[in-house]
Amino acid sequence: MTMPKTDRPGVSAATVTMLGVVAVLAVALDQLVKALSTSGLTENEPVRILGGLVYLCLWRNSGAAWSVGSEYTWVFSLVAFAVAGWIGGVALRLRSKPWAVALGLVLGGALGNLADRLFRAPGVLQGHVVDMISLFGPDAQYFPVFNVADMCLFIGVALAIVLELTGRTRDGSSGPRA
């Protein structure tokens, strides 16, 4: 027996599932790459690949990009919790699959870095995020060293901006916004 489709706003199991799957895959890939990096890379010994376009280098970062705010590591943890809570609330009305992908990437990125802040040294809410990708030069010469979680955050936010600018609503409706 199939349920009839309705135009009522509400939870879309398929969309929430998509958001969850994207987030879980993002966290899993991030943690896998971090595990490989911590076991295969040595600090202060960058590995040059792609003709120097990319360097793999092991960094432990207590702050944000370029270690900004490193003395406020716990604040980044609270922000990640807030982002996860907000996305959880939005998921209750989410009916757009593109938005599910965008928010799943943001959630996965936030949770990937939050896991480091919770479970890595030096301790809970103080843990250092493992970063390993440096562009155009070793050790953040030209661009902050980043990780898979950071890439997911960036792509998810960029997709959300495009969706917002093109009028795609999170509830899947079309037409002018209220």
HELIX and SHEET records of a PDB file:
HELIX    1   1 ALA A   13  GLY A   40  1                                  28    
HELIX    2   2 LEU A   50  GLY A   52  5                                   3    
HELIX    3   3 ALA A   65  SER A   67  5                                   3    
HELIX    4   4 SER A   70  TYR A   72  5                                   3    
HELIX    5   5 THR A   73  ALA A   91  1                                  19    
HELIX    6   6 LYS A   97  PHE A  119  1                                  23    
HELIX    7   7 VAL A  148  LEU A  165  1                                  18    
SHEET    1   A 3 VAL A  47  ILE A  49  0                                        
SHEET    2   A 3 VAL A  54  ASN A  61 -1                                        
SHEET    3   A 3 VAL A 129  LEU A 135 -1                                        
END                                                                             
